[in-house]
Amino acid sequence: MTATPAVAAVSPWPFVRLKLRLIGNNLRGRPVRIVLFLTGVVVAALLAIGGYAIFAVPGVADSARAAGILLPLGGAALVLGWLFLPIVFFGVDESLDPARFALLPLPRRTLITGLFVASMAGLPAVSTLVATGGMVDTAARLGGIGALVAELAGILCGLILCVTLSRAVTSAFATGLRSRRSRELAVVLLAVLASMLGPIQLAAVAAAQRAEWDAIATVARVVGWTPLGAPFTLGLDVVADRAWAVPVKLLIVLVTIVLLLRWWAATVENAMLGGVAAAGGRAAGASGAPVDLLLVRWLPRTAFGALVSRELRYWSRETRRRAALITFTVAGLFLPIPLAMSGGNAGPTVLLIGAIGAVALANQFAYDGSAYAANVIAGVPGRLEVHSRATAHAIFVVPVMVVIAIVVGVVSGDAASIPARFGLLVATYGVGLGMVLPLSVRAAYALPASTSPFAISSGGGAAKGLLTAGVMLGTVIVALPLQILAWTLGGVWPWIGLPAGVAYGAAAYLIGSGIAGDLLDRRMPEVLAAVSGR
Amino acid sequence: MALRGLVKTFDAKLAVSGVSLDVPAGSFFGLLGPNGAGKTTTLSMAVGLLRPDAGQAFLLGYEVWADPAAAKARLGVLPDGARLFDRLTGPELLAYQGLLRGMDPATVDQRARELLDVLELGSGNRTLVVDYSAGMKKKIGLACALLHAPRLLVLDEPFEAVDPVSAALIRDILQRYVAGGGTVVFSSHVLEVVERLCDHVAIMSDGVLRMAGTLEQVRGESSLEDVFVRVVGGRVATGSELAWL
């Protein structure tokens, strides 16, 4: 073949249609998923309307000063939300996995455009656009038609920035975790990104407590010149007769977007070539007895020992599980510490951390996929199965909770509270497990066979997000008696907090795991069918 | 193994409609059928992996869905696809299977080593099963099914994607197993293998059992392939379609 046939330019619309079709097919004939999807639509609509209302307030109140604070900071928060929420909570919709387009004669530009436009066609993007519409409202009320046009251009750029940033970072992070070697790098990256949240949160909380509006206004002005806040302040610059700032800020945003797109394109190319190549290498090795190779030394040489050992190996060898553990560690350290440093009460966030830990087991059987058939064929009793899985997870999570309790205690200068705080962590973890374990049997769903740790089935984002939120809320409610006890007892609490917390958590765990085990005995084939995903 | 009127529907599609089948003890039984005939679904229901909508399955006299523990203890299964805990190494996977079935650790060690050697997987191999080739995966799956010395083996497509050398090895092991009094049931769409190995055959298509009996009964005067194509009703090419190829 001498001349390659000219590839016709492909418009991005087929990608959008493909995505919508995937969502549609996923819902067809599955009432539960339709309900979940509709709930997602309602939540997204509420968030959109709420966001619009908040961002429109400065305009209605005719306060340029409030607008100057709210718009850049609120916009920056949105961008950061787009960056972190997919990593920590929701996962990324990988229904349009770049690897699936590897065999098609698509130029990279077309592919990136297509994937990008397709990610704009989703609830989060629409909801963000509507919410930032409130900014346009404000700009229009304050500065008339010129400000309206500038701000409209600004929020469109802002949305593009949000989507690009989110896709680029998750894509890079996923490729990073996929190849085993560079996963340390990815861990560091996440830690650094998360630690950026810390100082911001710290400053915000501290400033808000002292009501230093001048300081906040200064911060807002500075943020307005960073790519995070710049797109959302274009209209305000028109209002303040600084029209010269508009093209400069536009340039800042556009350059950022182009750089992000470049980065994304590079990682997508990696993903298409398949980052799984790094295998082999350790063929020969220690040739101990097979049982000794499997079992972690101090575990009993029984079925329980085998189950726990296999789970332990899976938590450290499988990318999705590893990502869950890393997320838990980072969230656990970086949510409460800034609060503790600013002298705030870290108690409520501690409640959440136990729940975040437990949520990792909410769909535990799906990690195994059809491999769970091995346990079904062997006829593992339900309670044994559930206990061994929870034990293996606790072996990873409990030490992290000890570290969290100590670090928070030391940072807040209240070392005496360490045992009680650890007790509270154990209690919420136990309560979380108690709720999550029956769910994992009753509401198991298949994960896609992707190696990306953030992949979820299309439309599954709503399910996972709602589940996480529900479990967290439930945990906080169930653990509330313990919090009330802690407040009312005051001085005595540091002494009895640890035993009380452990007892409370253990009781909740025993109830939940008992229900889950009995349920599993009756539903083993159904669980297998649910997680196999035909 | 005896199946009585097994029925399974997926959504609206009838995958298996009333399959009844008797596999005599000590026989080498081949379940034949084209892709999508319901072989995997039938075997899954027979071994307790998939709950049937109706019907019963008896393994060595125990009813699978009434007394799963007793039936499963005497059964070895090689499920279809890559249904293995593939983030373990081969030796780890065998040890896991053995302990899971409540075997004595010393016995597990001894048998696992022997199986790994015989199947040429290497008892010191630290490669994760996920990085194994397709043939090695089949072999480690077979080792898992054999480890607890079951009296009945149910294998789904044991020869699919296996190279000739490994296939010969697997054939040899299975033949010795049957000679020693074990029963093997396996599904396949490779007629040559079935014709060479099996003493009993059944043919399925569209979720219905079309024929069953000893190899001689099913084959009759013609070849197994002729019988198979006639029973399943294959399409005969006329030569006019796909002319552009």
Chai-1 contact restraints between the chains, C-beta under 6 A:
chainA,res_idxA,chainB,res_idxB,connection_type,confidence,min_distance_angstrom,max_distance_angstrom,comment,restraint_id
A,A279,B,D131,contact,1.0,0.0,6.0,A-B,restraint_1
A,R282,B,R126,contact,1.0,0.0,6.0,A-B,restraint_2
A,A283,B,T127,contact,1.0,0.0,6.0,A-B,restraint_3
A,G285,B,R126,contact,1.0,0.0,6.0,A-B,restraint_4
A,S287,B,G124,contact,1.0,0.0,6.0,A-B,restraint_5
A,A289,B,D109,contact,1.0,0.0,6.0,A-B,restraint_6
A,P290,B,P91,contact,1.0,0.0,6.0,A-B,restraint_7
A,P290,B,L94,contact,1.0,0.0,6.0,A-B,restraint_8
A,P290,B,A95,contact,1.0,0.0,6.0,A-B,restraint_9
A,P290,B,D109,contact,1.0,0.0,6.0,A-B,restraint_10
A,P290,B,A112,contact,1.0,0.0,6.0,A-B,restraint_11
A,V291,B,A95,contact,1.0,0.0,6.0,A-B,restraint_12
A,V291,B,P105,contact,1.0,0.0,6.0,A-B,restraint_13
A,V291,B,V108,contact,1.0,0.0,6.0,A-B,restraint_14
A,V291,B,D109,contact,1.0,0.0,6.0,A-B,restraint_15
A,L293,B,P91,contact,1.0,0.0,6.0,A-B,restraint_16
A,L293,B,E92,contact,1.0,0.0,6.0,A-B,restraint_17
A,L294,B,E92,contact,1.0,0.0,6.0,A-B,restraint_18
A,L294,B,A95,contact,1.0,0.0,6.0,A-B,restraint_19
A,L294,B,Y96,contact,1.0,0.0,6.0,A-B,restraint_20
A,R301,B,P105,contact,1.0,0.0,6.0,A-B,restraint_21
A,A303,B,L99,contact,1.0,0.0,6.0,A-B,restraint_22
A,A303,B,L100,contact,1.0,0.0,6.0,A-B,restraint_23
A,A303,B,G102,contact,1.0,0.0,6.0,A-B,restraint_24
A,A306,B,Y96,contact,1.0,0.0,6.0,A-B,restraint_25
A,A306,B,L99,contact,1.0,0.0,6.0,A-B,restraint_26
A,A306,B,L100,contact,1.0,0.0,6.0,A-B,restraint_27
A,R310,B,Y96,contact,1.0,0.0,6.0,A-B,restraint_28
A,Y314,B,R87,contact,1.0,0.0,6.0,A-B,restraint_29
A,R317,B,R87,contact,1.0,0.0,6.0,A-B,restraint_30
A,E318,B,R87,contact,1.0,0.0,6.0,A-B,restraint_31
A,S370,B,R83,contact,1.0,0.0,6.0,A-B,restraint_32
A,A371,B,R83,contact,1.0,0.0,6.0,A-B,restraint_33
A,A371,B,L84,contact,1.0,0.0,6.0,A-B,restraint_34
A,A371,B,F85,contact,1.0,0.0,6.0,A-B,restraint_35
A,A373,B,L49,contact,1.0,0.0,6.0,A-B,restraint_36
A,A373,B,P79,contact,1.0,0.0,6.0,A-B,restraint_37
A,A373,B,R83,contact,1.0,0.0,6.0,A-B,restraint_38
A,V376,B,L49,contact,1.0,0.0,6.0,A-B,restraint_39
A,I377,B,V77,contact,1.0,0.0,6.0,A-B,restraint_40
A,A378,B,L100,contact,1.0,0.0,6.0,A-B,restraint_41
A,A378,B,R101,contact,1.0,0.0,6.0,A-B,restraint_42
A,G379,B,P68,contact,1.0,0.0,6.0,A-B,restraint_43
A,G379,B,A69,contact,1.0,0.0,6.0,A-B,restraint_44
A,G379,B,K72,contact,1.0,0.0,6.0,A-B,restraint_45
A,P525,B,L50,contact,1.0,0.0,6.0,A-B,restraint_46
A,P525,B,R51,contact,1.0,0.0,6.0,A-B,restraint_47
